[in-house]
Amino acid sequence: MIVFYLNLRPNMVVCESGTGSGALSHCIMRTIAPHGKLYTYEFNGMRAETAKKEFAKNRVGHLVEVTHKDVCGKHGPGGFDRPQASVDAIVLDLPEPWVAVPHCAHILKPNARLASYSPCVEQSQRTIQQLKKCGFHSIKTMEFRLKEHYVDEVEYDPPPREKRPRVPTYTGPPGKPITGAKTSTDTEAENKPEQKTTEKEQEEKSAATEEAPSDNATAGSKRKKLLVTRPFAMMRGHTAFLTFCTAGNKLQPDPNQQE
């Protein structure tokens, strides 16, 4: 979903803050390969080193550059260390993403995309306020929940195959009850000449009817098992709010130089 809404394509330059386990990083690298580049930043030094080893083990180290840094600037200079208007997309997974929004606006290309993940709606609200101040537009926030389903095999009867009786045709004025209306079947029966049947033919017809299985027996023998699913009444788990937006055409200054 993040890759889709960021409009990621091969050979793009993407920045990510909050590397974590590297699951999203792998997904981004598969999209921007073969000549794209992912610059991912992690505040936790141990996680950053583990991510480097994981990327090298999976042979995608040439597509990523891992940096141990706080992009929000609370523990030193913030930012992504990239030139102005040089990045195609940014992904934020931070406790206070609104602090990093000015740094994102500085390095994003015009009409580039940004995605921010927050577990609480209050974080998304503060982030949206900062996004508007920095010239972002087309802001959209979506809530995501894990919805589990119960899967089981259930036997179902096949649909009925016998013909339904035709509805009597009525050509009179609307609103009046149908009295003495004839169906097309009745009309055909009246126009059809009478055919006399012998006693031998009647006996053969009755014998064939007794030997033929009933509709209920045929339907019962053809019961099929189908794999069906239904959602649980309650969805347990934590919410996830994803905010997507587009950078404006106006270039934004570097927050580090303003301070």
Steps between C-alpha positions, in 0.01 A plus 500: 500500500783742585686420179182551297404836650858630476500426125837325531669384181838354404811720536342742747673658802312439826568602862369309800513598866443213741667195349387258770520137385545602136181337370375815329853578381515170311164574338617844388827366362321238293300781342782748428747240370722467300656848520298671772628595844347483847640718778366365828560658843469331839533665842585171677864408431451126558208487257701690241787250517261205489330645194833544321585134555153392390520699176846362423382146571208543257734648234324835478770707666576682174149646500499641853703726727431463874577794730485515878343842558207688650344687208282706736808681632440447872842340545710703259439642153188358340411436139583237243839633373370519143508795257199721452225358273685174434271230643198338332321371812532484880359258759477604866451260790574723797343583838493872406493515121390866493851597617656339192250647251703823432808288422290288262366806320857622440628187320185390314461575132196701389190277491688221681312281747529453878355233728482512879398214730354575844322267745286781647271746324633790712842450343346510154316823582818680610685366196230628262517847654875511441463362148268786405748755637779351286305521174377142467164433335271209409522379860314178574497286816377139504447262790615140465396206718584131493174318419504126571261251341372159606546244220316166485346247261120501487262270309244673281206368300518563127264761359158372383477410132126453453321762300304761689133553406436788272332809638154564352502770239271795566441775248223690676524827692741507796376468855230241438530135611564233241180310436490218254830592334650221299864411476679431176520134604120482533458662158734249339313213664166628368629542147672161499281220360409223736697179471355168605724268697456128527494307825842350421660844462350619830640194681850556355489869598399424859774234533767741377384759751529255790853392399633856454666647814336798663641851486582494871700180468694638204572826682611320812746281313667803344583697814838666459751631749604860444778695668334806657616780726343753733656786700511491877256725682784687677826625348774478761823690455633852475405755240740641244461841338682566174518859373591562136566839341669673206774763519435842353685663213667762721844406630525494879803629700730285710380503865858449626615823335204696634587409857 
